[in-house]
């Protein structure tokens, strides 16, 4: 298993890159990406589902206001591997994982800052993602999400230090869906 890569010096910004284990497109057109790596001997990972048929968010020099997609990206738990990811983020941010009600998934409104989401299998994509964008759960945060299937990784990039506590609470609250 490949290592998780943490970039940053303990100060803002801190980023975590996780290798892609698999990527496939469902018959509904979503691309499901399983990311998994190792950090200090522990398996770390999540499942990421990316909506199909999203368009680029920047056209020329202009923001396309119709390119914000609710549920554009969904992050799901892989059990203990995801809890280990919350612990990696906690170590990285030098903050404890906070307590929040259990979540089945993180539902991100997404906006493609760079790359064409319709070419997800061949291009590096940089999304700006927003969790709990109406702040109904008190867990609002923003981050950048890089998806590079050809390069074999997904990277969670910190947007702003003020979101650290909610990032930790949200990832720490993820639970697998009972089957």
Secondary structure as UniProt FT lines:
FT   STRAND          5..7
FT   STRAND          15..25
FT   TURN            27..28
FT   STRAND          31..39
FT   TURN            40..41
FT   STRAND          42..50
FT   STRAND          58..59
FT   TURN            60..61
FT   STRAND          62..63
FT   HELIX           65..67
FT   STRAND          69..76
FT   HELIX           80..93
FT   STRAND          105..114
FT   HELIX           117..119
FT   TURN            120..122
FT   STRAND          124..131
FT   TURN            133..134
FT   STRAND          141..148
FT   TURN            149..152
FT   STRAND          153..158
FT   HELIX           161..163
FT   HELIX           164..173
//
